[in-house]
Amino acid sequence: MEIPDYKLDIEDLKSKLTMAVDDIQDPGNLGTMLRICDWFGIENLICSKNSYNPKVIQASMGAFLRVKIHYVDLPEFIENYKLTTAQKTYGTFLEGESIYKTKLSKDALFIMGNEGSGISDEITKFLDEKIFIPPYHTTEQHAESLNISVAAAIISSEFRRG
C-alpha cells in the first residue's frame, strides 16, 4: 500500500493539535510517531520532505490509514501556519523550559527534531516556545537523551492532559 496523498489546508488545522517532524531519519521512529498521533487523536502529521521512507508504512501498524501525513517544505509551512491559525508553535530542545512547568496551548503545532541534530536553525526562528522533558536520574551516569518517538508520546500526552 502507499501512503494516501492528502490535500493540506492549513485552515483545517485551526483549533487542533498538530505534530510536525524535522528530518526524522529512522522509519521505525516515524512509524511509531504516526501510531502516537493516532492514539492521541492528532489528525495530521506534518513531515519535512527529508523524513520520507517507504518503510514507515510497516512501522505505523496501519496508523497511516487514520492519520494524514503531509510532506512539505517545513519552514514555509510553519510560516504559513502561524499567519493562518495564529496558534502557538513549540519545539523540543535540550535547553528548553520544562514541559511540566510550561502552560501548553490546547491547540498548537509542536515540532520534533532530527534524532541526531535536533530542530534546524531554519525552523527554530519560527517557534514561540522551546520545551524540554526533564530527566529524573539520580546518578552522574545516565542516558543522554530520549528516543524521539518516546519523547513524542510524552509531549503528546502533556498537551492532551492540559
CNS distance restraints for C-alpha pairs under 8 A (distance, minus, plus):
assign (resid   1 and name CA) (resid  57 and name CA) 7.85 0.50 0.50
assign (resid   2 and name CA) (resid  57 and name CA) 7.61 0.50 0.50
assign (resid   3 and name CA) (resid  57 and name CA) 7.11 0.50 0.50
assign (resid   3 and name CA) (resid  64 and name CA) 6.57 0.50 0.50
assign (resid   3 and name CA) (resid  65 and name CA) 7.66 0.50 0.50
assign (resid   3 and name CA) (resid  69 and name CA) 7.66 0.50 0.50
assign (resid   4 and name CA) (resid  64 and name CA) 7.99 0.50 0.50
assign (resid   4 and name CA) (resid  65 and name CA) 7.59 0.50 0.50
assign (resid   4 and name CA) (resid  68 and name CA) 7.83 0.50 0.50
assign (resid   4 and name CA) (resid  69 and name CA) 7.88 0.50 0.50
assign (resid   5 and name CA) (resid  69 and name CA) 7.79 0.50 0.50
assign (resid   5 and name CA) (resid  70 and name CA) 7.68 0.50 0.50
assign (resid   6 and name CA) (resid  68 and name CA) 6.50 0.50 0.50
assign (resid   6 and name CA) (resid  69 and name CA) 7.16 0.50 0.50
assign (resid   6 and name CA) (resid  70 and name CA) 6.84 0.50 0.50
assign (resid   7 and name CA) (resid  70 and name CA) 7.98 0.50 0.50
assign (resid   8 and name CA) (resid  12 and name CA) 7.99 0.50 0.50
assign (resid   8 and name CA) (resid  70 and name CA) 6.83 0.50 0.50
assign (resid   9 and name CA) (resid  13 and name CA) 7.44 0.50 0.50
assign (resid  10 and name CA) (resid  14 and name CA) 7.30 0.50 0.50
assign (resid  10 and name CA) (resid  80 and name CA) 7.74 0.50 0.50
assign (resid  10 and name CA) (resid  81 and name CA) 6.17 0.50 0.50
assign (resid  10 and name CA) (resid  84 and name CA) 6.86 0.50 0.50
assign (resid  10 and name CA) (resid  85 and name CA) 7.51 0.50 0.50
assign (resid  11 and name CA) (resid  84 and name CA) 6.71 0.50 0.50
assign (resid  11 and name CA) (resid  85 and name CA) 6.87 0.50 0.50
assign (resid  13 and name CA) (resid  17 and name CA) 7.54 0.50 0.50
assign (resid  13 and name CA) (resid  18 and name CA) 7.15 0.50 0.50
assign (resid  13 and name CA) (resid  85 and name CA) 7.38 0.50 0.50
assign (resid  14 and name CA) (resid  85 and name CA) 5.44 0.50 0.50
assign (resid  14 and name CA) (resid  87 and name CA) 7.60 0.50 0.50
assign (resid  14 and name CA) (resid 107 and name CA) 7.42 0.50 0.50
assign (resid  15 and name CA) (resid 106 and name CA) 7.98 0.50 0.50
assign (resid  15 and name CA) (resid 107 and name CA) 5.07 0.50 0.50
assign (resid  15 and name CA) (resid 108 and name CA) 7.61 0.50 0.50
assign (resid  16 and name CA) (resid  42 and name CA) 7.74 0.50 0.50
assign (resid  16 and name CA) (resid 106 and name CA) 7.56 0.50 0.50
assign (resid  16 and name CA) (resid 107 and name CA) 4.64 0.50 0.50
assign (resid  16 and name CA) (resid 108 and name CA) 6.48 0.50 0.50
assign (resid  17 and name CA) (resid  42 and name CA) 6.05 0.50 0.50
assign (resid  17 and name CA) (resid 106 and name CA) 6.74 0.50 0.50
assign (resid  17 and name CA) (resid 107 and name CA) 4.61 0.50 0.50
assign (resid  17 and name CA) (resid 108 and name CA) 4.94 0.50 0.50
assign (resid  17 and name CA) (resid 109 and name CA) 6.02 0.50 0.50
assign (resid  17 and name CA) (resid 110 and name CA) 7.97 0.50 0.50
assign (resid  18 and name CA) (resid  42 and name CA) 5.94 0.50 0.50
assign (resid  18 and name CA) (resid  43 and name CA) 7.15 0.50 0.50
assign (resid  18 and name CA) (resid  44 and name CA) 5.85 0.50 0.50
assign (resid  18 and name CA) (resid  45 and name CA) 6.49 0.50 0.50
assign (resid  18 and name CA) (resid  46 and name CA) 7.65 0.50 0.50
assign (resid  18 and name CA) (resid 107 and name CA) 7.74 0.50 0.50
assign (resid  18 and name CA) (resid 108 and name CA) 6.24 0.50 0.50
assign (resid  18 and name CA) (resid 109 and name CA) 4.78 0.50 0.50
assign (resid  18 and name CA) (resid 110 and name CA) 6.48 0.50 0.50
assign (resid  19 and name CA) (resid  37 and name CA) 7.64 0.50 0.50
assign (resid  19 and name CA) (resid  42 and name CA) 7.25 0.50 0.50
assign (resid  19 and name CA) (resid  44 and name CA) 6.86 0.50 0.50
assign (resid  19 and name CA) (resid  45 and name CA) 5.22 0.50 0.50
assign (resid  19 and name CA) (resid  46 and name CA) 6.26 0.50 0.50
assign (resid  19 and name CA) (resid 109 and name CA) 5.76 0.50 0.50
assign (resid  19 and name CA) (resid 110 and name CA) 5.12 0.50 0.50
assign (resid  19 and name CA) (resid 111 and name CA) 5.96 0.50 0.50
assign (resid  19 and name CA) (resid 112 and name CA) 7.62 0.50 0.50
assign (resid  20 and name CA) (resid  45 and name CA) 5.62 0.50 0.50
assign (resid  20 and name CA) (resid  46 and name CA) 4.34 0.50 0.50
assign (resid  20 and name CA) (resid  47 and name CA) 5.65 0.50 0.50
assign (resid  20 and name CA) (resid  48 and name CA) 7.91 0.50 0.50
assign (resid  20 and name CA) (resid 109 and name CA) 7.06 0.50 0.50
assign (resid  20 and name CA) (resid 110 and name CA) 6.12 0.50 0.50
assign (resid  20 and name CA) (resid 111 and name CA) 4.62 0.50 0.50
assign (resid  20 and name CA) (resid 112 and name CA) 6.27 0.50 0.50
assign (resid  21 and name CA) (resid  45 and name CA) 7.70 0.50 0.50
assign (resid  21 and name CA) (resid  46 and name CA) 6.33 0.50 0.50
assign (resid  21 and name CA) (resid  47 and name CA) 5.01 0.50 0.50
assign (resid  21 and name CA) (resid  48 and name CA) 6.35 0.50 0.50
assign (resid  21 and name CA) (resid  51 and name CA) 7.60 0.50 0.50
assign (resid  21 and name CA) (resid 111 and name CA) 5.49 0.50 0.50
assign (resid  21 and name CA) (resid 112 and name CA) 4.85 0.50 0.50
assign (resid  21 and name CA) (resid 113 and name CA) 5.97 0.50 0.50
assign (resid  21 and name CA) (resid 114 and name CA) 7.53 0.50 0.50
assign (resid  22 and name CA) (resid  47 and name CA) 6.52 0.50 0.50
assign (resid  22 and name CA) (resid  48 and name CA) 5.42 0.50 0.50
assign (resid  22 and name CA) (resid  50 and name CA) 7.97 0.50 0.50
assign (resid  22 and name CA) (resid  51 and name CA) 7.18 0.50 0.50
assign (resid  22 and name CA) (resid  74 and name CA) 7.36 0.50 0.50
assign (resid  22 and name CA) (resid 111 and name CA) 7.02 0.50 0.50
assign (resid  22 and name CA) (resid 112 and name CA) 6.23 0.50 0.50
assign (resid  22 and name CA) (resid 113 and name CA) 4.87 0.50 0.50
assign (resid  22 and name CA) (resid 114 and name CA) 5.64 0.50 0.50
assign (resid  22 and name CA) (resid 118 and name CA) 7.88 0.50 0.50
assign (resid  22 and name CA) (resid 119 and name CA) 6.18 0.50 0.50
assign (resid  22 and name CA) (resid 120 and name CA) 7.41 0.50 0.50
assign (resid  23 and name CA) (resid  47 and name CA) 7.44 0.50 0.50
assign (resid  23 and name CA) (resid  48 and name CA) 5.69 0.50 0.50
assign (resid  23 and name CA) (resid  49 and name CA) 7.35 0.50 0.50
assign (resid  23 and name CA) (resid  50 and name CA) 5.12 0.50 0.50
assign (resid  23 and name CA) (resid  51 and name CA) 4.67 0.50 0.50
assign (resid  23 and name CA) (resid 113 and name CA) 6.92 0.50 0.50
assign (resid  23 and name CA) (resid 114 and name CA) 5.23 0.50 0.50
assign (resid  24 and name CA) (resid  29 and name CA) 7.58 0.50 0.50
assign (resid  24 and name CA) (resid  30 and name CA) 6.71 0.50 0.50
assign (resid  24 and name CA) (resid  50 and name CA) 7.36 0.50 0.50
assign (resid  24 and name CA) (resid  51 and name CA) 4.88 0.50 0.50
assign (resid  24 and name CA) (resid 113 and name CA) 7.03 0.50 0.50
assign (resid  24 and name CA) (resid 114 and name CA) 4.93 0.50 0.50
assign (resid  24 and name CA) (resid 115 and name CA) 6.41 0.50 0.50
assign (resid  25 and name CA) (resid  29 and name CA) 7.94 0.50 0.50
assign (resid  25 and name CA) (resid  50 and name CA) 7.88 0.50 0.50
assign (resid  25 and name CA) (resid  51 and name CA) 6.04 0.50 0.50
assign (resid  25 and name CA) (resid 114 and name CA) 6.98 0.50 0.50
assign (resid  25 and name CA) (resid 115 and name CA) 7.04 0.50 0.50
assign (resid  26 and name CA) (resid  30 and name CA) 6.50 0.50 0.50
assign (resid  27 and name CA) (resid  31 and name CA) 5.93 0.50 0.50
assign (resid  27 and name CA) (resid  52 and name CA) 7.92 0.50 0.50
assign (resid  27 and name CA) (resid  53 and name CA) 6.03 0.50 0.50
assign (resid  27 and name CA) (resid  54 and name CA) 7.79 0.50 0.50
assign (resid  27 and name CA) (resid  55 and name CA) 5.71 0.50 0.50
assign (resid  27 and name CA) (resid  56 and name CA) 4.75 0.50 0.50
assign (resid  27 and name CA) (resid  59 and name CA) 6.93 0.50 0.50
assign (resid  28 and name CA) (resid  32 and name CA) 6.07 0.50 0.50
assign (resid  28 and name CA) (resid  55 and name CA) 7.57 0.50 0.50
assign (resid  28 and name CA) (resid  56 and name CA) 6.35 0.50 0.50
assign (resid  28 and name CA) (resid  59 and name CA) 5.29 0.50 0.50
assign (resid  28 and name CA) (resid  60 and name CA) 7.82 0.50 0.50
assign (resid  29 and name CA) (resid  33 and name CA) 6.12 0.50 0.50
assign (resid  29 and name CA) (resid  59 and name CA) 7.96 0.50 0.50
assign (resid  29 and name CA) (resid 148 and name CA) 6.83 0.50 0.50
assign (resid  29 and name CA) (resid 149 and name CA) 5.46 0.50 0.50
assign (resid  30 and name CA) (resid  34 and name CA) 6.30 0.50 0.50
assign (resid  30 and name CA) (resid  51 and name CA) 7.96 0.50 0.50
assign (resid  30 and name CA) (resid  56 and name CA) 6.20 0.50 0.50
assign (resid  30 and name CA) (resid  59 and name CA) 7.69 0.50 0.50
assign (resid  30 and name CA) (resid  60 and name CA) 7.65 0.50 0.50
assign (resid  30 and name CA) (resid 149 and name CA) 7.34 0.50 0.50
assign (resid  31 and name CA) (resid  35 and name CA) 6.51 0.50 0.50
assign (resid  31 and name CA) (resid  56 and name CA) 4.76 0.50 0.50
assign (resid  31 and name CA) (resid  57 and name CA) 6.66 0.50 0.50
assign (resid  31 and name CA) (resid  58 and name CA) 7.34 0.50 0.50
assign (resid  31 and name CA) (resid  59 and name CA) 4.41 0.50 0.50
assign (resid  31 and name CA) (resid  60 and name CA) 3.91 0.50 0.50
assign (resid  31 and name CA) (resid  61 and name CA) 7.56 0.50 0.50
assign (resid  32 and name CA) (resid  36 and name CA) 6.22 0.50 0.50
assign (resid  32 and name CA) (resid  59 and name CA) 6.38 0.50 0.50
assign (resid  32 and name CA) (resid  60 and name CA) 5.68 0.50 0.50
assign (resid  32 and name CA) (resid 149 and name CA) 6.19 0.50 0.50
assign (resid  33 and name CA) (resid  37 and name CA) 6.18 0.50 0.50
assign (resid  33 and name CA) (resid  60 and name CA) 7.76 0.50 0.50
assign (resid  33 and name CA) (resid 149 and name CA) 5.51 0.50 0.50
assign (resid  33 and name CA) (resid 152 and name CA) 6.74 0.50 0.50
assign (resid  33 and name CA) (resid 153 and name CA) 7.64 0.50 0.50
assign (resid  34 and name CA) (resid  38 and name CA) 6.21 0.50 0.50
assign (resid  34 and name CA) (resid  45 and name CA) 7.18 0.50 0.50
assign (resid  34 and name CA) (resid  60 and name CA) 5.81 0.50 0.50
assign (resid  34 and name CA) (resid  63 and name CA) 5.88 0.50 0.50
assign (resid  34 and name CA) (resid  64 and name CA) 6.58 0.50 0.50
assign (resid  34 and name CA) (resid  67 and name CA) 6.78 0.50 0.50
assign (resid  35 and name CA) (resid  39 and name CA) 6.12 0.50 0.50
assign (resid  35 and name CA) (resid  60 and name CA) 5.71 0.50 0.50
assign (resid  35 and name CA) (resid  61 and name CA) 7.30 0.50 0.50
assign (resid  35 and name CA) (resid  63 and name CA) 5.33 0.50 0.50
assign (resid  36 and name CA) (resid  40 and name CA) 6.14 0.50 0.50
assign (resid  36 and name CA) (resid 152 and name CA) 7.43 0.50 0.50
assign (resid  36 and name CA) (resid 153 and name CA) 5.98 0.50 0.50
assign (resid  36 and name CA) (resid 156 and name CA) 7.73 0.50 0.50
assign (resid  37 and name CA) (resid  41 and name CA) 5.90 0.50 0.50
assign (resid  37 and name CA) (resid  42 and name CA) 4.58 0.50 0.50
assign (resid  37 and name CA) (resid  43 and name CA) 6.78 0.50 0.50
assign (resid  37 and name CA) (resid  44 and name CA) 7.63 0.50 0.50
assign (resid  37 and name CA) (resid  45 and name CA) 7.34 0.50 0.50
assign (resid  37 and name CA) (resid  67 and name CA) 6.92 0.50 0.50
assign (resid  37 and name CA) (resid 156 and name CA) 7.83 0.50 0.50
assign (resid  38 and name CA) (resid  42 and name CA) 6.07 0.50 0.50
assign (resid  38 and name CA) (resid  43 and name CA) 7.05 0.50 0.50
assign (resid  38 and name CA) (resid  63 and name CA) 6.07 0.50 0.50
assign (resid  38 and name CA) (resid  66 and name CA) 6.69 0.50 0.50
assign (resid  38 and name CA) (resid  67 and name CA) 6.06 0.50 0.50
assign (resid  40 and name CA) (resid 156 and name CA) 6.71 0.50 0.50
assign (resid  40 and name CA) (resid 157 and name CA) 7.21 0.50 0.50
assign (resid  40 and name CA) (resid 160 and name CA) 7.36 0.50 0.50
assign (resid  42 and name CA) (resid  67 and name CA) 7.28 0.50 0.50
assign (resid  43 and name CA) (resid  66 and name CA) 7.48 0.50 0.50
assign (resid  43 and name CA) (resid  67 and name CA) 5.07 0.50 0.50
assign (resid  43 and name CA) (resid  68 and name CA) 6.12 0.50 0.50
assign (resid  44 and name CA) (resid  67 and name CA) 5.62 0.50 0.50
assign (resid  44 and name CA) (resid  68 and name CA) 4.69 0.50 0.50
assign (resid  44 and name CA) (resid  69 and name CA) 6.01 0.50 0.50
assign (resid  44 and name CA) (resid  70 and name CA) 7.45 0.50 0.50
assign (resid  45 and name CA) (resid  67 and name CA) 6.91 0.50 0.50
assign (resid  45 and name CA) (resid  68 and name CA) 6.13 0.50 0.50
assign (resid  45 and name CA) (resid  69 and name CA) 4.95 0.50 0.50
assign (resid  45 and name CA) (resid  70 and name CA) 6.32 0.50 0.50
assign (resid  46 and name CA) (resid  69 and name CA) 6.07 0.50 0.50
assign (resid  46 and name CA) (resid  70 and name CA) 4.95 0.50 0.50
assign (resid  46 and name CA) (resid  71 and name CA) 6.24 0.50 0.50
assign (resid  46 and name CA) (resid  72 and name CA) 7.07 0.50 0.50
assign (resid  46 and name CA) (resid  74 and name CA) 7.88 0.50 0.50
assign (resid  47 and name CA) (resid  51 and name CA) 6.09 0.50 0.50
assign (resid  47 and name CA) (resid  52 and name CA) 7.79 0.50 0.50
assign (resid  47 and name CA) (resid  69 and name CA) 7.14 0.50 0.50
assign (resid  47 and name CA) (resid  70 and name CA) 5.87 0.50 0.50
assign (resid  47 and name CA) (resid  71 and name CA) 4.79 0.50 0.50
assign (resid  47 and name CA) (resid  72 and name CA) 6.18 0.50 0.50
assign (resid  47 and name CA) (resid  74 and name CA) 7.08 0.50 0.50
assign (resid  48 and name CA) (resid  52 and name CA) 7.89 0.50 0.50
assign (resid  48 and name CA) (resid  71 and name CA) 5.59 0.50 0.50
assign (resid  48 and name CA) (resid  72 and name CA) 5.35 0.50 0.50
assign (resid  48 and name CA) (resid  73 and name CA) 5.92 0.50 0.50
assign (resid  48 and name CA) (resid  74 and name CA) 5.16 0.50 0.50
assign (resid  49 and name CA) (resid  71 and name CA) 5.16 0.50 0.50
assign (resid  49 and name CA) (resid  72 and name CA) 5.65 0.50 0.50
assign (resid  49 and name CA) (resid  73 and name CA) 6.45 0.50 0.50
assign (resid  49 and name CA) (resid  74 and name CA) 7.75 0.50 0.50
assign (resid  51 and name CA) (resid  71 and name CA) 7.95 0.50 0.50
assign (resid  52 and name CA) (resid  56 and name CA) 7.82 0.50 0.50
assign (resid  52 and name CA) (resid  71 and name CA) 7.63 0.50 0.50
assign (resid  55 and name CA) (resid  59 and name CA) 6.57 0.50 0.50
assign (resid  56 and name CA) (resid  60 and name CA) 6.02 0.50 0.50
assign (resid  57 and name CA) (resid  61 and name CA) 7.13 0.50 0.50
assign (resid  57 and name CA) (resid  62 and name CA) 7.21 0.50 0.50
assign (resid  57 and name CA) (resid  64 and name CA) 6.67 0.50 0.50
assign (resid  58 and name CA) (resid  62 and name CA) 7.45 0.50 0.50
assign (resid  60 and name CA) (resid  64 and name CA) 6.21 0.50 0.50
assign (resid  62 and name CA) (resid  66 and name CA) 7.60 0.50 0.50
assign (resid  63 and name CA) (resid  67 and name CA) 6.03 0.50 0.50
assign (resid  64 and name CA) (resid  68 and name CA) 6.79 0.50 0.50
assign (resid  64 and name CA) (resid  69 and name CA) 7.17 0.50 0.50
assign (resid  72 and name CA) (resid  77 and name CA) 6.74 0.50 0.50
assign (resid  73 and name CA) (resid  77 and name CA) 6.11 0.50 0.50
assign (resid  74 and name CA) (resid  78 and name CA) 6.12 0.50 0.50
assign (resid  74 and name CA) (resid 123 and name CA) 7.46 0.50 0.50
assign (resid  75 and name CA) (resid  79 and name CA) 6.22 0.50 0.50
assign (resid  75 and name CA) (resid 122 and name CA) 6.57 0.50 0.50
assign (resid  75 and name CA) (resid 123 and name CA) 5.56 0.50 0.50
assign (resid  75 and name CA) (resid 126 and name CA) 7.77 0.50 0.50
assign (resid  76 and name CA) (resid  80 and name CA) 6.26 0.50 0.50
assign (resid  77 and name CA) (resid  81 and name CA) 5.93 0.50 0.50
assign (resid  78 and name CA) (resid  82 and name CA) 6.15 0.50 0.50
assign (resid  78 and name CA) (resid 123 and name CA) 7.83 0.50 0.50
assign (resid  78 and name CA) (resid 126 and name CA) 6.84 0.50 0.50
assign (resid  79 and name CA) (resid  83 and name CA) 6.45 0.50 0.50
assign (resid  79 and name CA) (resid 126 and name CA) 6.70 0.50 0.50
assign (resid  80 and name CA) (resid  84 and name CA) 5.94 0.50 0.50
assign (resid  81 and name CA) (resid  85 and name CA) 5.75 0.50 0.50
assign (resid  81 and name CA) (resid  86 and name CA) 7.49 0.50 0.50
assign (resid  81 and name CA) (resid  87 and name CA) 7.91 0.50 0.50
assign (resid  82 and name CA) (resid  86 and name CA) 5.07 0.50 0.50
assign (resid  82 and name CA) (resid  87 and name CA) 6.22 0.50 0.50
assign (resid  82 and name CA) (resid  88 and name CA) 7.38 0.50 0.50
assign (resid  82 and name CA) (resid  89 and name CA) 7.71 0.50 0.50
assign (resid  87 and name CA) (resid 107 and name CA) 6.82 0.50 0.50
assign (resid  87 and name CA) (resid 108 and name CA) 5.43 0.50 0.50
assign (resid  87 and name CA) (resid 109 and name CA) 7.43 0.50 0.50
assign (resid  88 and name CA) (resid 105 and name CA) 7.01 0.50 0.50
assign (resid  88 and name CA) (resid 107 and name CA) 7.77 0.50 0.50
assign (resid  88 and name CA) (resid 108 and name CA) 5.17 0.50 0.50
assign (resid  88 and name CA) (resid 109 and name CA) 6.47 0.50 0.50
assign (resid  88 and name CA) (resid 127 and name CA) 7.79 0.50 0.50
assign (resid  88 and name CA) (resid 128 and name CA) 6.08 0.50 0.50
assign (resid  88 and name CA) (resid 129 and name CA) 7.98 0.50 0.50
assign (resid  89 and name CA) (resid 108 and name CA) 5.94 0.50 0.50
assign (resid  89 and name CA) (resid 109 and name CA) 4.84 0.50 0.50
assign (resid  89 and name CA) (resid 110 and name CA) 5.71 0.50 0.50
assign (resid  89 and name CA) (resid 111 and name CA) 7.69 0.50 0.50
assign (resid  89 and name CA) (resid 126 and name CA) 7.51 0.50 0.50
assign (resid  89 and name CA) (resid 127 and name CA) 5.12 0.50 0.50
assign (resid  89 and name CA) (resid 128 and name CA) 5.21 0.50 0.50
assign (resid  89 and name CA) (resid 129 and name CA) 6.61 0.50 0.50
assign (resid  90 and name CA) (resid 108 and name CA) 7.65 0.50 0.50
assign (resid  90 and name CA) (resid 109 and name CA) 6.27 0.50 0.50
assign (resid  90 and name CA) (resid 110 and name CA) 4.56 0.50 0.50
assign (resid  90 and name CA) (resid 111 and name CA) 6.18 0.50 0.50
assign (resid  90 and name CA) (resid 127 and name CA) 5.67 0.50 0.50
assign (resid  90 and name CA) (resid 128 and name CA) 5.93 0.50 0.50
assign (resid  90 and name CA) (resid 129 and name CA) 4.87 0.50 0.50
assign (resid  90 and name CA) (resid 130 and name CA) 5.78 0.50 0.50
assign (resid  90 and name CA) (resid 131 and name CA) 6.69 0.50 0.50
assign (resid  91 and name CA) (resid 110 and name CA) 5.60 0.50 0.50
assign (resid  91 and name CA) (resid 111 and name CA) 4.75 0.50 0.50
assign (resid  91 and name CA) (resid 112 and name CA) 6.32 0.50 0.50
assign (resid  91 and name CA) (resid 113 and name CA) 7.74 0.50 0.50
assign (resid  91 and name CA) (resid 119 and name CA) 7.41 0.50 0.50
assign (resid  91 and name CA) (resid 124 and name CA) 7.44 0.50 0.50
assign (resid  91 and name CA) (resid 127 and name CA) 6.43 0.50 0.50
assign (resid  91 and name CA) (resid 129 and name CA) 6.43 0.50 0.50
assign (resid  91 and name CA) (resid 130 and name CA) 4.97 0.50 0.50
assign (resid  91 and name CA) (resid 131 and name CA) 5.97 0.50 0.50
assign (resid  92 and name CA) (resid  96 and name CA) 6.92 0.50 0.50
assign (resid  92 and name CA) (resid 110 and name CA) 7.80 0.50 0.50
assign (resid  92 and name CA) (resid 111 and name CA) 6.53 0.50 0.50
assign (resid  92 and name CA) (resid 112 and name CA) 5.77 0.50 0.50
assign (resid  92 and name CA) (resid 113 and name CA) 6.82 0.50 0.50
assign (resid  92 and name CA) (resid 118 and name CA) 7.85 0.50 0.50
assign (resid  92 and name CA) (resid 119 and name CA) 7.48 0.50 0.50
assign (resid  92 and name CA) (resid 130 and name CA) 5.79 0.50 0.50
assign (resid  92 and name CA) (resid 131 and name CA) 4.95 0.50 0.50
assign (resid  92 and name CA) (resid 132 and name CA) 5.69 0.50 0.50
assign (resid  93 and name CA) (resid 118 and name CA) 7.08 0.50 0.50
assign (resid  93 and name CA) (resid 119 and name CA) 7.58 0.50 0.50
assign (resid  93 and name CA) (resid 130 and name CA) 6.03 0.50 0.50
assign (resid  93 and name CA) (resid 131 and name CA) 5.94 0.50 0.50
assign (resid  93 and name CA) (resid 132 and name CA) 5.53 0.50 0.50
assign (resid  94 and name CA) (resid 131 and name CA) 7.95 0.50 0.50
assign (resid  94 and name CA) (resid 132 and name CA) 5.78 0.50 0.50
assign (resid  94 and name CA) (resid 133 and name CA) 7.91 0.50 0.50
assign (resid  95 and name CA) (resid 130 and name CA) 7.62 0.50 0.50
assign (resid  95 and name CA) (resid 131 and name CA) 7.77 0.50 0.50
assign (resid  95 and name CA) (resid 132 and name CA) 6.77 0.50 0.50
assign (resid  96 and name CA) (resid 129 and name CA) 7.80 0.50 0.50
assign (resid  96 and name CA) (resid 130 and name CA) 4.52 0.50 0.50
assign (resid  96 and name CA) (resid 131 and name CA) 4.33 0.50 0.50
assign (resid  96 and name CA) (resid 132 and name CA) 4.76 0.50 0.50
assign (resid  97 and name CA) (resid 101 and name CA) 7.22 0.50 0.50
assign (resid  97 and name CA) (resid 102 and name CA) 6.75 0.50 0.50
assign (resid  97 and name CA) (resid 130 and name CA) 6.18 0.50 0.50
assign (resid  97 and name CA) (resid 131 and name CA) 4.78 0.50 0.50
assign (resid  97 and name CA) (resid 132 and name CA) 5.47 0.50 0.50
assign (resid  98 and name CA) (resid 102 and name CA) 6.30 0.50 0.50
assign (resid  98 and name CA) (resid 131 and name CA) 5.90 0.50 0.50
assign (resid  98 and name CA) (resid 132 and name CA) 4.88 0.50 0.50
assign (resid  98 and name CA) (resid 133 and name CA) 5.78 0.50 0.50
assign (resid  98 and name CA) (resid 134 and name CA) 6.01 0.50 0.50
assign (resid  99 and name CA) (resid 131 and name CA) 5.52 0.50 0.50
assign (resid  99 and name CA) (resid 132 and name CA) 5.52 0.50 0.50
assign (resid  99 and name CA) (resid 133 and name CA) 5.74 0.50 0.50
assign (resid  99 and name CA) (resid 134 and name CA) 7.75 0.50 0.50
assign (resid  99 and name CA) (resid 155 and name CA) 7.58 0.50 0.50
assign (resid  99 and name CA) (resid 158 and name CA) 7.57 0.50 0.50
assign (resid 100 and name CA) (resid 133 and name CA) 7.73 0.50 0.50
assign (resid 100 and name CA) (resid 158 and name CA) 7.79 0.50 0.50
assign (resid 102 and name CA) (resid 131 and name CA) 7.62 0.50 0.50
assign (resid 104 and name CA) (resid 159 and name CA) 6.21 0.50 0.50
assign (resid 104 and name CA) (resid 162 and name CA) 6.89 0.50 0.50
assign (resid 105 and name CA) (resid 159 and name CA) 7.33 0.50 0.50
assign (resid 105 and name CA) (resid 162 and name CA) 7.98 0.50 0.50
assign (resid 106 and name CA) (resid 159 and name CA) 6.30 0.50 0.50
assign (resid 106 and name CA) (resid 160 and name CA) 7.14 0.50 0.50
assign (resid 106 and name CA) (resid 162 and name CA) 6.89 0.50 0.50
assign (resid 111 and name CA) (resid 119 and name CA) 7.77 0.50 0.50
assign (resid 112 and name CA) (resid 118 and name CA) 7.54 0.50 0.50
assign (resid 112 and name CA) (resid 119 and name CA) 6.90 0.50 0.50
assign (resid 112 and name CA) (resid 148 and name CA) 7.37 0.50 0.50
assign (resid 112 and name CA) (resid 152 and name CA) 7.10 0.50 0.50
assign (resid 113 and name CA) (resid 117 and name CA) 7.24 0.50 0.50
assign (resid 113 and name CA) (resid 118 and name CA) 4.12 0.50 0.50
assign (resid 113 and name CA) (resid 119 and name CA) 4.08 0.50 0.50
assign (resid 113 and name CA) (resid 120 and name CA) 7.38 0.50 0.50
assign (resid 113 and name CA) (resid 148 and name CA) 7.92 0.50 0.50
assign (resid 114 and name CA) (resid 118 and name CA) 4.49 0.50 0.50
assign (resid 114 and name CA) (resid 119 and name CA) 6.10 0.50 0.50
assign (resid 115 and name CA) (resid 147 and name CA) 7.65 0.50 0.50
assign (resid 115 and name CA) (resid 148 and name CA) 6.25 0.50 0.50
assign (resid 119 and name CA) (resid 123 and name CA) 6.52 0.50 0.50
assign (resid 119 and name CA) (resid 124 and name CA) 6.55 0.50 0.50
assign (resid 120 and name CA) (resid 124 and name CA) 6.21 0.50 0.50
assign (resid 121 and name CA) (resid 125 and name CA) 6.52 0.50 0.50
assign (resid 122 and name CA) (resid 126 and name CA) 7.90 0.50 0.50
assign (resid 123 and name CA) (resid 127 and name CA) 7.17 0.50 0.50
assign (resid 133 and name CA) (resid 151 and name CA) 7.48 0.50 0.50
assign (resid 133 and name CA) (resid 155 and name CA) 7.91 0.50 0.50
assign (resid 137 and name CA) (resid 142 and name CA) 6.65 0.50 0.50
assign (resid 146 and name CA) (resid 150 and name CA) 6.50 0.50 0.50
assign (resid 146 and name CA) (resid 151 and name CA) 6.08 0.50 0.50
assign (resid 147 and name CA) (resid 151 and name CA) 6.26 0.50 0.50
assign (resid 148 and name CA) (resid 152 and name CA) 6.13 0.50 0.50
assign (resid 149 and name CA) (resid 153 and name CA) 6.29 0.50 0.50
assign (resid 150 and name CA) (resid 154 and name CA) 6.45 0.50 0.50
assign (resid 151 and name CA) (resid 155 and name CA) 6.13 0.50 0.50
assign (resid 152 and name CA) (resid 156 and name CA) 5.94 0.50 0.50
assign (resid 153 and name CA) (resid 157 and name CA) 6.08 0.50 0.50
assign (resid 154 and name CA) (resid 158 and name CA) 6.29 0.50 0.50
assign (resid 155 and name CA) (resid 159 and name CA) 6.27 0.50 0.50
assign (resid 156 and name CA) (resid 160 and name CA) 6.26 0.50 0.50
assign (resid 157 and name CA) (resid 161 and name CA) 5.95 0.50 0.50
assign (resid 158 and name CA) (resid 162 and name CA) 6.36 0.50 0.50
